[in-house]
Amino acid sequence: MATLNITYDGMSADVPVELERPVTDDDVRRIATELVRSGGVPGMHLTGLSNEAFRYFVVDRFRGARGEERIYLRPKVPFGAR
């Protein structure tokens, strides 16, 4: 189990995701797009989200204090700007 943090349009939310294998940055962007479209991210239900919405976003990966995986999807600019 990993926690995916998505920052978009000034909002940020954590969502648990079950990953069966290591995922690429493009996989993270695709997973995030589907989660946001489907309402799977608290406060970010955007059904019309473009396939390219996260194209230039940065993917950061960290391990938590107990070894849990944390993945951050964020814009290259501060404050969640588009």
C-alpha positions, 0 to 999 in steps of 0.5 A: 500500500502506498499513499499518493498525494496529489496537488492540483489547482490549489488543492492537495489530498492523500489517497491510498493506492494498492500498487502490485509492482513498481510504477513509472512516473507516467503510471503515477500520472495516469493513475492520478488522472483516473482517481480524480475523474472517478471521485476517488480523491477527497475534494477533487472530483473533476470528471472533465479532467484532461488526459494531459492535466498532469503531463508536466507535473513532478513525481517525488517518492519518499519512504515514511518513518515506518517504511511506507511508500509516499508518492507526491504528484505536484506541479513544477510551480508552487501552490498547485497552479495549473 
